[in-house]
Amino acid sequence: MLRRTTPVSRAFADPNQLITAVRRALRPLPYHPDVLDDCLTSGLQHEPPWRHRALKPVDSSARPWAERCHPALRPHPLRSPVPPAPKMRPGELDIDVALVERLVREQFPRWAGLPVKQVVSAGTDNAMYRLGDDMVVRLPRLPGGAGQVAKEQRWLPRLAPHLPLAVPEPLAEGAPGRGYALPWGVFRWLDGDDLHTAPLDPAGLAHAAVELGRFVAALRKADATGGPPSWRGGPLADDEHVRAAIRDLDADADGALDGDGATTAWEDALRVPRWDGVPVWLHGDLLPGNLLARGGRLGAVIDFGGLGTGDPAADVLAAWAVFDAGTRPLFREAARVDDATWARGRGWALYFGLTAWHHYRVTNPVLASVGRRAVTEALADRG
């Protein structure tokens, strides 16, 4: 147990001596370096003779200094150090619990005492951390995702009243800082299990097909004036990458993919007439992991990083990524899409499915399995 019966200013003539001594004493413990340095400097700030101009005041009234600097004395289990979020692509930023705690403490001090816990997710664009019981922090993993935060903060409150399912409610927008170079956001936590982690029974899946179809139709009808283009709102592209994925999967997937059939289906999708209507809203990423259910019923849609305007066909890929032969017609009827949009949506299911299955086989097996299912369903649906 750490005891402070003697003022540290008498025991050590220099603050660096204290830091060195504590580091040596706690070396066997699983500390992240930033956590250790943060709690040490916080403790030093309560020793007036050692106050340094470089040290910023830290509100430490919530817990004694020993509790902040010794994991065994921390009262809440969510405060324990955890490893950084695993990386799936080159160039991803370093994100962990300690970083999120520092960002929240400095920019939103009213939430500084709340526990932070990493949310396990197969998502590739954002790392998520639970903040207390009612909030979640979303941080883009790559510099290319910087614009997603402002987009969600601006447009979700405007679209939410027009949608039949719950969507994330933005609470605050964080700025770059403390070693993290991108904007980040705080949202209201939505309870529920995603459809990949907790698949629905047949009745629940049929209900979800109707509800998600209505969601797609309602989103498409919302006023899109001034909306940004979606990165899946244009025509199918990346033909070279899709064909490379087909070749590799045909050779390496133990016969799980019919390469000739996949190639024919992809070429058919490329020949479908392009969208010639005005741009409309689309979610852009309606996959099982972005759909939440409670009590066996679909209730919310999350992760609007791909939100934007354009051809609505990409939202139709849910017909093959989420639903099966028995529930697909329910989704199509509720979504109210024409034959060409449906055919382009099947093309998006092939595009997403083949590239995700191929690219994430090792780094994200969950997303790879979603991609494989989408391909299997899309090929079977061609007859």
C-alpha positions as CSV (number, residue, x, y, z in Angstrom):
1,M,0.0,0.0,0.0
2,L,1.2,3.5,-0.8
3,R,1.5,5.7,2.3
4,R,2.2,9.4,2.6
5,T,2.9,9.9,6.3
6,T,5.9,12.0,5.4
7,P,5.6,14.8,2.9
8,V,7.3,13.8,-0.4
9,S,8.9,17.2,-0.5
10,R,11.1,16.1,2.5
11,A,11.8,12.6,1.1
12,F,13.0,13.7,-2.3
13,A,14.9,16.9,-3.1
14,D,14.0,16.7,-6.8
15,P,10.7,15.7,-8.4
16,N,12.6,13.5,-11.0
17,Q,13.8,11.4,-8.1
18,L,10.2,10.7,-7.0
19,I,9.2,9.8,-10.6
20,T,12.1,7.4,-11.0
21,A,11.4,5.8,-7.6
22,V,7.7,5.2,-8.3
23,R,8.5,3.9,-11.8
24,R,10.9,1.3,-10.4
25,A,8.4,0.3,-7.7
26,L,5.6,-0.2,-10.1
27,R,7.6,-1.6,-13.0
28,P,6.0,-5.1,-12.7
29,L,2.5,-3.7,-13.1
30,P,0.7,-3.5,-16.5
31,Y,0.9,0.3,-16.9
32,H,0.5,2.1,-20.1
33,P,3.3,4.8,-20.0
34,D,0.9,7.6,-20.6
35,V,-1.3,6.5,-17.6
36,L,1.8,6.4,-15.3
37,D,3.2,9.7,-16.4
38,D,-0.3,11.3,-16.2
39,C,-0.9,10.2,-12.6
40,L,2.6,11.0,-11.5
41,T,2.4,14.6,-12.8
42,S,-1.1,15.0,-11.3
43,G,0.2,13.9,-7.9
44,L,3.2,16.3,-8.1
45,Q,0.9,19.2,-8.7
46,H,-0.3,18.9,-5.1
47,E,3.2,19.6,-3.8
48,P,3.5,23.4,-4.1
49,P,7.4,23.4,-3.8
50,W,7.5,21.3,-7.0
51,R,5.0,23.0,-9.1
52,H,6.2,23.3,-12.7
53,R,4.9,25.8,-15.2
54,A,4.6,23.1,-17.8
55,L,2.2,21.1,-15.7
56,K,-1.5,22.0,-16.3
57,P,-3.9,21.8,-13.3
58,V,-5.8,18.5,-13.1
59,D,-9.0,18.1,-11.1
60,S,-8.1,15.1,-8.9
61,S,-10.7,15.7,-6.2
62,A,-12.6,12.6,-7.3
63,R,-10.0,10.1,-6.1
64,P,-6.9,10.2,-3.8
65,W,-3.6,10.3,-5.6
66,A,-2.8,6.8,-4.6
67,E,-5.9,5.5,-6.3
68,R,-5.0,7.2,-9.5
69,C,-1.5,5.9,-9.5
70,H,-2.0,2.3,-8.3
71,P,-4.3,0.0,-10.2
72,A,-5.0,-2.2,-7.2
73,L,-6.5,0.7,-5.4
74,R,-8.7,2.0,-8.2
75,P,-12.3,1.5,-7.2
76,H,-13.9,1.1,-10.6
77,P,-12.9,-1.9,-12.9
78,L,-13.4,0.2,-16.1
79,R,-10.4,2.3,-15.0
80,S,-8.0,-0.6,-15.5
81,P,-5.4,-0.1,-18.3
82,V,-6.4,-2.0,-21.5
83,P,-4.4,-2.5,-24.8
84,P,-4.9,-0.1,-27.7
85,A,-7.6,-0.8,-30.2
86,P,-6.2,-3.4,-32.7
87,K,-5.2,-2.0,-36.1
88,M,-6.5,-3.3,-39.4
89,R,-4.9,-1.0,-42.0
90,P,-1.7,0.9,-42.4
91,G,-1.7,4.4,-41.1
92,E,-4.2,3.9,-38.3
93,L,-3.7,6.2,-35.4
94,D,-2.8,5.1,-31.9
95,I,-6.0,5.1,-29.8
96,D,-6.5,3.6,-26.3
97,V,-8.4,4.2,-23.1
98,A,-5.7,6.5,-21.6
99,L,-5.9,8.8,-24.7
100,V,-9.7,9.0,-24.5
101,E,-9.6,9.8,-20.8
102,R,-7.2,12.6,-21.4
103,L,-9.2,14.1,-24.3
104,V,-12.4,14.0,-22.3
105,R,-10.8,15.4,-19.1
106,E,-9.3,18.3,-20.9
107,Q,-12.1,19.2,-23.3
108,F,-15.2,18.2,-21.4
109,P,-14.3,18.3,-17.7
110,R,-17.9,17.7,-16.6
111,W,-17.4,14.1,-17.8
112,A,-13.9,13.7,-16.5
113,G,-14.8,11.3,-13.6
114,L,-16.8,8.9,-15.8
115,P,-15.3,5.4,-16.5
116,V,-14.0,4.7,-20.0
117,K,-14.2,1.3,-21.6
118,Q,-13.3,0.1,-25.1
119,V,-16.2,-1.2,-27.1
120,V,-15.3,-4.3,-29.1
121,S,-16.4,-3.8,-32.7
122,A,-15.7,-5.1,-36.2
123,G,-16.0,-1.6,-37.6
124,T,-13.0,-0.4,-39.6
125,D,-13.5,3.4,-39.6
126,N,-13.9,4.4,-36.0
127,A,-12.7,3.2,-32.5
128,M,-15.4,3.4,-29.9
129,Y,-15.2,3.8,-26.1
130,R,-18.1,3.7,-23.7
131,L,-18.2,6.9,-21.5
132,G,-20.1,6.2,-18.3
133,D,-23.4,4.5,-18.8
134,D,-25.1,6.8,-21.3
135,M,-22.5,7.9,-23.8
136,V,-20.0,6.6,-26.4
137,V,-16.9,8.3,-27.8
138,R,-16.2,7.7,-31.5
139,L,-12.7,8.5,-32.9
140,P,-11.7,8.1,-36.5
141,R,-9.0,5.5,-37.0
142,L,-7.5,7.1,-40.2
143,P,-6.9,10.7,-41.2
144,G,-9.3,10.2,-44.1
145,G,-12.2,9.9,-41.7
146,A,-11.7,13.4,-40.2
147,G,-14.7,14.8,-42.0
148,Q,-17.1,12.1,-40.7
149,V,-17.4,13.7,-37.2
150,A,-18.6,17.1,-38.4
151,K,-20.9,15.5,-40.9
152,E,-22.6,13.4,-38.2
153,Q,-22.8,16.3,-35.8
154,R,-24.5,18.5,-38.4
155,W,-26.9,16.1,-40.2
156,L,-28.0,13.5,-37.8
157,P,-30.1,15.9,-35.7
158,R,-31.8,17.1,-38.9
159,L,-32.5,13.6,-40.2
160,A,-33.5,11.8,-37.0
161,P,-37.1,13.2,-36.8
162,H,-37.9,11.8,-40.3
163,L,-36.6,8.3,-39.7
164,P,-38.6,5.3,-38.2
165,L,-35.6,3.9,-36.3
166,A,-33.4,5.4,-33.7
167,V,-30.1,6.9,-34.8
168,P,-27.1,8.2,-32.7
169,E,-27.7,11.5,-31.0
170,P,-24.6,13.8,-31.1
171,L,-23.8,15.4,-27.7
172,A,-20.4,17.1,-28.3
173,E,-17.6,17.5,-30.9
174,G,-14.1,17.2,-29.7
175,A,-11.1,18.9,-31.2
176,P,-7.6,17.4,-31.9
177,G,-5.3,17.3,-28.9
178,R,-3.2,15.3,-26.5
179,G,-1.4,13.3,-29.3
180,Y,-4.6,12.7,-31.4
181,A,-4.7,14.8,-34.6
182,L,-8.4,14.4,-35.6
183,P,-11.8,15.7,-34.5
184,W,-13.8,13.2,-32.5
185,G,-17.4,13.0,-31.2
186,V,-19.4,12.1,-28.2
187,F,-22.9,10.5,-28.7
188,R,-25.7,9.2,-26.7
189,W,-25.3,5.4,-26.1
190,L,-27.9,3.3,-27.8
191,D,-28.7,0.0,-26.1
192,G,-29.0,-3.2,-28.1
193,D,-27.2,-6.1,-29.7
194,D,-25.9,-5.8,-33.2
195,L,-27.4,-8.4,-35.7
196,H,-24.0,-10.1,-36.2
197,T,-23.3,-10.7,-32.6
198,A,-26.9,-11.7,-31.8
199,P,-28.7,-12.9,-35.0
200,L,-32.5,-12.6,-35.0
201,D,-34.9,-15.5,-35.2
202,P,-37.0,-15.9,-38.3
203,A,-39.8,-13.7,-37.0
204,G,-37.4,-11.0,-35.8
205,L,-35.6,-11.1,-39.2
206,A,-38.9,-10.6,-41.1
207,H,-39.8,-7.7,-38.8
208,A,-36.3,-6.2,-39.4
209,A,-36.6,-6.5,-43.2
210,V,-39.8,-4.4,-43.1
211,E,-38.4,-1.9,-40.7
212,L,-35.1,-1.4,-42.4
213,G,-36.9,-1.2,-45.8
214,R,-39.0,1.6,-44.4
215,F,-35.9,3.3,-43.0
216,V,-34.2,3.2,-46.4
217,A,-37.3,4.7,-48.1
218,A,-37.7,7.4,-45.4
219,L,-34.0,8.4,-45.7
220,R,-34.3,8.6,-49.4
221,K,-37.3,11.0,-49.1
222,A,-35.6,13.4,-46.7
223,D,-34.5,16.8,-48.1
224,A,-31.0,16.3,-49.4
225,T,-30.3,20.0,-50.2
226,G,-26.7,20.8,-49.3
227,G,-25.9,17.2,-48.3
228,P,-22.4,15.9,-48.9
229,P,-21.8,13.2,-51.5
230,S,-21.6,9.7,-50.0
231,W,-18.5,7.7,-50.8
232,R,-20.8,4.9,-51.9
233,G,-23.2,7.2,-53.8
234,G,-21.6,6.9,-57.2
235,P,-21.4,4.1,-59.8
236,L,-19.6,0.8,-59.1
237,A,-15.9,1.1,-59.6
238,D,-12.6,-0.5,-58.6
239,D,-13.1,-3.2,-61.2
240,E,-9.4,-4.2,-61.0
241,H,-9.6,-4.8,-57.2
242,V,-12.8,-6.8,-57.4
243,R,-11.3,-9.1,-60.1
244,A,-8.1,-9.5,-58.1
245,A,-10.2,-10.5,-55.1
246,I,-12.1,-13.0,-57.2
247,R,-8.9,-14.6,-58.5
248,D,-7.4,-14.9,-55.0
249,L,-10.5,-16.2,-53.3
250,D,-11.1,-18.7,-56.1
251,A,-7.6,-20.0,-55.6
252,D,-7.4,-19.9,-51.8
253,A,-10.8,-20.2,-50.3
254,D,-11.0,-24.0,-50.5
255,G,-13.7,-24.0,-53.2
256,A,-15.9,-21.6,-51.2
257,L,-16.1,-19.2,-54.2
258,D,-17.1,-20.0,-57.8
259,G,-14.7,-17.7,-59.5
260,D,-16.4,-17.9,-62.9
261,G,-19.9,-17.3,-61.5
262,A,-18.6,-14.4,-59.4
263,T,-17.0,-12.8,-62.5
264,T,-20.1,-13.2,-64.6
265,A,-22.3,-11.7,-61.9
266,W,-19.9,-8.8,-61.4
267,E,-19.8,-8.1,-65.2
268,D,-23.6,-8.1,-65.3
269,A,-23.7,-5.6,-62.4
270,L,-21.4,-3.2,-64.3
271,R,-23.7,-3.3,-67.3
272,V,-26.8,-2.1,-65.3
273,P,-27.9,1.4,-66.2
274,R,-26.5,4.1,-63.9
275,W,-28.6,6.2,-61.6
276,D,-29.9,9.3,-63.4
277,G,-32.0,10.8,-60.7
278,V,-31.3,13.7,-58.3
279,P,-29.0,12.7,-55.4
280,V,-30.8,11.4,-52.4
281,W,-29.7,10.5,-48.9
282,L,-28.2,7.1,-48.1
283,H,-26.6,5.6,-45.1
284,G,-23.9,3.8,-47.1
285,D,-23.0,1.0,-44.7
286,L,-26.1,-1.0,-43.8
287,L,-24.4,-4.1,-42.5
288,P,-25.4,-6.4,-39.6
289,G,-22.9,-4.7,-37.2
290,N,-24.6,-1.4,-37.7
291,L,-28.1,-2.6,-36.8
292,L,-29.1,-2.9,-33.2
293,A,-32.0,-4.9,-31.8
294,R,-33.6,-5.1,-28.4
295,G,-36.0,-7.9,-27.4
296,G,-35.6,-9.6,-30.8
297,R,-36.8,-6.5,-32.7
298,L,-34.7,-4.1,-34.8
299,G,-34.7,-0.7,-33.1
300,A,-31.7,1.4,-34.2
301,V,-29.2,2.1,-37.0
302,I,-25.7,3.3,-36.1
303,D,-22.4,4.3,-37.7
304,F,-23.3,7.1,-40.2
305,G,-19.7,7.6,-41.4
306,G,-20.8,6.8,-44.9
307,L,-23.8,9.1,-44.8
308,G,-24.3,11.3,-47.8
309,T,-26.1,11.8,-51.1
310,G,-26.1,10.0,-54.4
311,D,-27.5,6.8,-55.9
312,P,-29.5,5.0,-53.2
313,A,-28.5,1.5,-54.5
314,A,-25.7,1.0,-51.9
315,D,-28.3,0.9,-49.2
316,V,-30.0,-2.0,-51.0
317,L,-26.9,-4.2,-50.4
318,A,-28.5,-5.0,-47.0
319,A,-30.8,-7.3,-48.9
320,W,-27.9,-9.7,-49.3
321,A,-25.7,-8.8,-46.4
322,V,-28.4,-8.9,-43.8
323,F,-31.4,-10.8,-45.1
324,D,-32.1,-14.2,-46.8
325,A,-34.3,-15.6,-49.6
326,G,-37.3,-15.6,-47.3
327,T,-37.1,-12.0,-46.0
328,R,-35.5,-10.3,-49.0
329,P,-38.8,-9.7,-50.7
330,L,-40.2,-8.0,-47.5
331,F,-37.2,-5.6,-47.5
332,R,-37.6,-4.8,-51.2
333,E,-41.3,-4.1,-50.9
334,A,-40.8,-1.8,-47.9
335,A,-37.8,0.0,-49.5
336,R,-39.8,0.7,-52.7
337,V,-36.9,0.5,-55.2
338,D,-37.1,-0.1,-59.0
339,D,-35.6,-3.0,-60.8
340,A,-32.4,-1.1,-61.9
341,T,-31.7,0.1,-58.3
342,W,-32.2,-3.5,-57.1
343,A,-29.7,-4.8,-59.6
344,R,-27.2,-2.1,-58.8
345,G,-27.7,-3.0,-55.1
346,R,-26.8,-6.6,-55.9
347,G,-23.7,-5.2,-57.6
348,W,-22.8,-3.3,-54.4
349,A,-23.3,-6.5,-52.4
350,L,-20.8,-8.3,-54.7
351,Y,-18.4,-5.3,-54.5
352,F,-18.5,-5.0,-50.7
353,G,-18.6,-8.8,-50.1
354,L,-15.7,-9.7,-52.4
355,T,-13.4,-7.0,-51.2
356,A,-14.2,-7.3,-47.5
357,W,-13.9,-11.2,-47.6
358,H,-10.6,-10.8,-49.4
359,H,-9.0,-7.9,-47.5
360,Y,-10.1,-8.7,-43.9
361,R,-9.6,-12.5,-43.8
362,V,-6.8,-12.1,-41.3
363,T,-7.2,-8.7,-39.7
364,N,-11.0,-8.7,-39.3
365,P,-12.5,-12.2,-39.6
366,V,-15.9,-10.9,-38.5
367,L,-16.2,-8.4,-41.3
368,A,-14.7,-11.0,-43.7
369,S,-17.5,-13.4,-42.8
370,V,-20.1,-10.7,-43.4
371,G,-18.6,-10.1,-46.8
372,R,-18.6,-13.9,-47.6
373,R,-22.3,-14.1,-46.7
374,A,-23.2,-11.2,-48.9
375,V,-21.4,-12.8,-51.9
376,T,-23.0,-16.2,-51.3
377,E,-26.5,-14.7,-51.0
378,A,-26.0,-12.4,-54.1
379,L,-24.8,-15.3,-56.3
380,A,-27.6,-17.6,-55.1
381,D,-30.2,-14.9,-55.8
382,R,-29.2,-14.6,-59.4
383,G,-30.6,-18.1,-60.0
